[in-house]
Amino acid sequence: MNLTKKLLIIVFSVNTTLASTAVITGTYIPVAQAQYDPNYVLDAQNLVFNGGFELDPLVDPHNPNTTNPNVTGWTKFGDAMDTTLSKISNFPHSGNQGLSLGGFVDLSYISQTLSTQPGQTYELTYYLASIDEAPDLDNEFQTFIGGNKIFDQKNISYQPYTPYKFDFTADASSTELKFGNVDKYGFLHLDDVSVIVVPEPSSIGAIAIAGLLGIWLKKKKAIS
């Protein structure tokens, strides 16, 4: 393992609170609260299962070297050493947990197959943070939909959780959502992944008309 990254992991182990506040400004979740919630409710509109990474308990929030055996609903693959560093962490955008991406050898991946309707347009949203700063800056993050690469950025410098949004049209009854990552010095953090249906223009128009009609009827009733 790169010496700089070893030192970084040791620092994370010694001072988890300091590291988390540096990444997620003002949203640090105390360790005692970052536990598996059996009452966690999935968003019915979100096609992504466990997009908030809340369904697995933290193995050891004090030790960044400790990894989760799996991430429920997602498949990890790539270099074996890299995938062990893609783990549930105590650095969320919302809720109690997020996903830390720290593979340092080569690109590794995490994916999920979504149930989609051919011809339907969807909106993909996720939040991405980076703790990396120059000169120790050597990372890459990729996004794939149905095998098509729609995003690929290298050397993402320090940023708090930042939203990314993409629209896509499904061409099959199932669509693979995949993220690729590598970070040779620090960690990238992913959270709140969602894919929702984008309403057809006609549906949006109907909703707007219904809203205006409701306002008109309310005013008419008030006058009478």
N, C-alpha and C positions, 0 to 999 in steps of 0.2 A: 504494500500500500504506500502511496506517496507520503513522504514524511510530513509535508505541510498538512495533508488531510488527517494524518494520525494526530497531529497536535490539535487540529480543529476539533476532532471528535473528543479528545481528552478535555478540552475547554468546555465543550457542550456537556460532558458528563459532570464536571465540577460545578458548573453554573448554568443550569437549565433555564432558570428564570431570566437571566441576562440575555441569553441567546434568543429566547422566545420573544421578548419585548423588542429586540432589535429587528426581528423579522416581521412580526405582526403587531404593528404599533397599537398599543392600547387594548389588545384583545387576548392577552395571556390568560389561559385557563389554569387555575391552581391544580396541582397534581391530584389532590383529593377529589376534585370534581370530574376529572377525566377518566371516567369509568364507563363500562358498557351499560347502556340504558335499555332494559328489556321492554320499555314502553315506547321506544323509538318508532315513529310512524313515517312511512315512506310517502313522498309526494305522489299522489295518484296521477298527476299530469306529467311527471318526469319519467321518460322511458328508461333512464339509467338506474340500474339497481345499485344501491349503496354508493351513490354519487357523492355523498358527504363523508364517507369512510367512518361512519359511526357504529357499524355493526360488529366490530371486533374489539375486544378489550386490549388496552395497552399491556404489552408483556412486561416492560419495565421502563416507566417514563423517566427514570433517573439515569439510564444507561443507553446512549444512542447506538452502542454496538449490538444491543439485543434486538433481534429481528422477529417479526411475526411470521408464523409458518405459511400464512396465506392472507389474502385480502378478499373477504367474502364477495362473490359476484364477479370478480375480476380474475383474469389469467395473466400470470407473469412469465416472461420468457426472454431469452437472450443469454449473455454470459452468466454463468452460475454465480460468480462472485458479485456481479452487478445486481442481480435480482434480489439477493439477500438484503441489499441496502434500500430497496423499495419497500418501505414499511410504514405502518400506522405510527403517527407521531402526535405529540402534544402541542403542535403548532398549527391551529386551525384558522380558517377564515371565519367560520361560524361553527356553532356547536362546540363539541369537546375535542374533536380530532381532525387531522388532515393526513395527507400522504407525503412522506419525505422521499425524495428521489435523489440518491447519492451514488449511483454507479460510477466508477471511476476508470474502468478499463476501456469499454466500448459501449455503444448504444445498447440499452436493454429496453424492454417494452412491457406495457400493461394494457390489456384489451378486454373488451366485452362486446358480445353480439346482441344487437337491439332488434326488437320486433318492429318492423316498419311497413308502410303501405306504399307500393310503387306509385310514383307520380306525386306523392305528398311532400310538401316542403316542411322542413324542420329547422329549429334554431338550436345550435349547440352553444352552450355557455360554460366556461370554467374560470377558476381564479388561480393565478400562478404567482408565486413569490420566489425571490432569489436572495441569498445572503452573500453572494460572491462580490468581491471588489478587486479591482486591479491593484497590484500586478498578478494576483492569484485568481485569474479569470479564464476558465477554459471549460465551457459547458455548452450544451445544445438541447433544445426541446423541440419535438416534432408532434404534429397532430395528423392523424389519418382518418378518413371516413370512407368506408367501403373500399379500402385499398388505395385510395387517392390521397396523396399528401397535400394538405390544405394549409399547413403552417410549418415553418422550419426556421428557427432562429438560433444563432450561435452567440456565445459570449453575452449572456443576459446579465447585466450588472445589477447591483443591489436594487431591489424594488419591493415594496410591501405587496400584499396580495392585490393583484391587478386583474380586472375582468377582461376576458377575450370572448368574442361572439362571432359565430359564423352561421350562415344559412346554407342548407344543402337540400337537394331533392333526391329522395330515395328512388332507386331503380330496381329494387328487389324487396321481397317480404322479410328479409333479414339484412342488417347492415352492421358491419364491424366498426366499432369505435376503438381507436388505438392511439396510445401516446408513447413516443420514444424519448429517451433521456440519457444523458451522460453528464457527469459533473466531476471533474478531476481534482478539485480543491475543496469544494463546499457542498451545498445542498440546494436543490430546488424543492418547492413545496406546492402541491396541487390540492385543491379542495373545491367542493360545491360544483361538481360536474353535472350538467343537466342537458337533456334533449327534449324539447317540447314541440308540439305541432304549431306551425304558423297558420293562422286562420286564412281562408281564401278571401280575396278582396270582397266578394259578394257577401260573405258572412260578416265582415267588418262593417260593410255598408248597412246591412240589415240591423246590426246591433246599434249603430249610430242613429238610424231612423227610429228604432224603437225607443231609444233614449229621448230623442227630441219629441216624439209623440207623447211620452210620459210627462215631460215638462209642460207641453201645451195643455194636456188634460188637467194637470194640477193647477195651472194658472187659470184655466177656464172655470174650474170648480171654485177657486178662490174668489173670482169676480162675481159669479152667480150666488 
